[in-house]
Amino acid sequence: MSEIHPTALVSSEADIGPGVKIGPYSIVESGASVGEGAILEAFVRVGGSVTVGRNCHIFENTVLGGIPQDHNFKGESSSVRIGDDVILRENVTINRATGEGGETSVGRGTMIMEGCHLGHNVRLGEYCTVTNMVGFSGHVVVGDYVVIGGLTGFHQFVRVGSYAMVGGMAKVVKDIPPYSLVDGHPARVHGLNVIGLRRRGFTQEQRTHIKGIYRLLYDRSFRFKDAIAAVEERYEGDEFAALIIGFVKGRRRGLTPWAYRPQARLADQEEELL
């Protein structure tokens, strides 16, 4: 049985799973779906185009499925999808997509902290952590296991590779490569996301291997397209190189540059990057 507070407004045409708890003054519109075991605290609004997965916990004043803040939106049918085991803290807003059949999505196990905004067509991966007051403009795509510091802003169409970490108050205007540690205004790559990779079980040998790939990719003695070709040739069949090169080839906003180093480059920074 679900527990619905008497002041909540839940449409009879909403799909409410077993064990769902809906708090005071929350609104669940017609066509919405709330999965088994989900908890909606007070004053949560779930639009009719929204699917909430199982065992999610959505805190006060969160609004899911609002109309996109986009001049191109003409009322077309679009949606929001929240995966299983997602935590959305207070005052999170997630807009539906622009474009017929478009979707804004959050992957399973992700936690989004207080005051964050996901614009239209944003796609967040699985098991990400997004700290307070982060803003994602439209069409931003974030991979899995990404950590984002508070008050960071993302330009539209930016992509963030899996296992990356972005420092607080960063200004992200270009694509962030996988496994990297990024900070600054505008953001720059400062090395590997060492702590995050350790926590995810990457060995020192694997981190050293990834560092070698980036050493070649960002080598200033190459033109960038030649550096990509060199990585493909040297690391043919390598899973880490395949992820990095696949991401780089799909860039739309350009790749976040490495922070300034002396000409000795990464060779003199080995201990720092490990």
N, C-alpha and C positions, 0 to 999 in steps of 0.2 A: 504494500500500500504506500502511496505517496502522501507526503504531509504538505498541505497547502494552507498557508495562513489565511484566515477569513478576509483580510483586507487586500490580498493579492487578486489581480485580474488575470485569469488564465482562460484562454479561449477553449471552448469545447472542441474546436477543430485543431487544437495543438496536440502533438503526440508526446505524452508525458510517460516516461518509463517507470518501472517499479522502483520504489525506494527513493524517489526524488523528493527533495525538501525545497520548498519555495517560501521565502520569507515575506515579511510585511511589505505591502505596497508595491511588490514586484509585478511586472506585466509580461505575459507571454502571449504573443499574438497568434492569430490563426495561421496555420501552416508551419509554425515552428516545431522543432523536434528537440527534446531534452532527454538525454540518455540515462540509463539506469544508474542510480546512486548519486546523481549530480546534486549539488547544493547551490541554490541561489539565495544569497543573503537579501537584506532589505533593499528596496528601490532599484532592483535590477530590471533592465528592459531587454527582452529578447524578441527581435523582429520576426516577422513571418517568413523571412527567407533564410533563417538561421538554423543550423544543425549543431547541437552541443553534444559532445561525446559522453561516454560513461565516466562516472566518478570525477567529473570536473567540479571545481570549487570556484564560484564566481562571487566576488565581494561587492559591497555596497556601491550604488551609483554607476555601475558598469552598463554601457549601452552597446548592444550588439546588433548589427544589421541596419544602422542608420544610412540614409541616402548619402551617396558619395559627394564629397566636396570637389566637384569637377564640373566645369562648364559644359563638357561634352556629354554629360549624362542626360539622357532623354526619356528616362522612365522605363528603360528596358529591364527585362527579367534577369536578375543576378542574385548572388547569394554569399553567405558567410558559413564556413565550416570550421568548427572547433574540434580537435581530436580528443581522444580519451586522456584522462588524468591530467588535464590542463588546469593550471591555477591562474586566475585573473584577479588581481587585487583591485583596490578601490579606484573608481573614476577612470577605468580603462574604456576607450572607445574604439570600436572596430567597424569600419564602414563596409557596406557591400560593394561589389565590383562595378566598374563601368564596362559596358559591352554586353551584348546579349549572351546569356549563359556564362558570364564571367564569375569568378569566385575569389574571395579573399579567404585565406586559410591560415590556421595555426596547427602545427604538428603536435602529436601526442607528447605528453610529459613536459611540455614547455611551461615555464613560469614567467608571467608578465607582471611586473610590479606597478605600483600606484602611479596613476596619471599618464600612462603611455597611450599613444594614438597610432593605430594602423590605418593608413589611408586605403583607398580603393585598389584592389588587385594585388595587395601585398601577400606574399607567401612566406611564412615563417616555418622553418624546419622542425625536426623533433628534438626534444630535450635541450632546448635553448633556455637561457636565462637573460631576461631583459629587465634592466634596473630602472628605477623611477624616472619618469618624465622623458622618456625617449620618444622621438617622433619619426615615423616612417612615412615618407611621401609615397605617392602612387606607384605601383608596379615594382616596388623593392622586393628582391628575392633573397632570402637568408637560408643557408644550409643548416645541417644538423650540428648539435653540440656547440653552438656559438654563444659566447658571453658578451653582453653589451653593457657598458657603463652608463650611468645616469646622465640625463640632459644631452645625450648625443642626438644629432640630427642627420637624417639621411636624405640625399637628393633623390628625386624620382628616377626610376629605372636602375638604381645601383644594385649590384649583386654582392653577396658576402659568402665566401667559401666556408665549407664545414670546418669545425675545430678552430676557427679564428676567435680572437678576443679583441674587442674595441674598447679603448679607454674612455673614461667619463668625459663629457663635454667636448667630444670630438666632432669635427665637421667632415662628414663623409660625402665626397663628391665623385669618387671613382670606385671601381670594383676592388674589393678586398680579397686577396688570394687565400686559399685554404691554409690552415695551420699557422697563420701569421698573427703577430701582435702589432696592433695599429693604434696610434694615438696622434693627437695634434689638430691644428686648426689652420689650414686643412690637414686632414689625416695623412700620416706617413707610416710606412712599415718600419718597425724598430727591431725586428728579429722574429723568432718563432714564439708561439704561445707555449712556452716551456711548461709552465705549471699546469695549464689545461691538458697538454698532451700527457704529462706524467699521470694526472688524475684519471685519464682515459686509458691508461695501461700501455702507452707507447714507451718502448725501451729507449735507452740512450743510443743504442745502435740505430734504431729507426729514426730518432731525432737527428742524429748526425747525417744519416742518409738524406733526409728531407732537406737539411741545411745545404748539402752538396748540390742538390737540384736547384735550389734558389740561388746559390753562389753562381752557378752557370747562367741561370735565367736572367739575373740582374747584372751580369758582367758588363761593365761599361765599354769594354773593348769590342763588343759585338753590337751590330744593329739588332733591334729587338726581334725582328722576324728571323734573323740568323741565330739568335740565342734560342728561340723556340725550336728551330730545326736541330740545333746542336743537342738540346735536351732530349728530343725525340730519338735522335740517333744513339746517343750514349746510354739512355735509359729505356731502350725498347723493351716492352713487355713488363715494365715495372709498374706496380699498382699505384704507388704514390705519385710518380711522374705522370701517369695517365690521368689521375684526378686533377693535378695542377695544370697540365697542358690543356685538358678538356675545358677547364674553367677559363683559362686565359684566352683560348680561341673563341669562347662565347661572350667575351667582353663587349659591352655596349657603351660604357662611359669611359673607357680607358682603364688602365691598371694603376692602382695606388703605387706611387714611386717609393723606393727605399729612402729612408732618411739619409742625410748627407754623411758620407764616410770619407776619410782620406783615400788616396788612390790604392793603398794596400787592401782596401775593401774588407770583405768578410774574413779573409785569412787571418787577420789580426784580432778578430772578434770571436774566435771559436768558443772560448770558455763562456762568454756572455750568452751566446746563442744556444748553448747546450743546457 
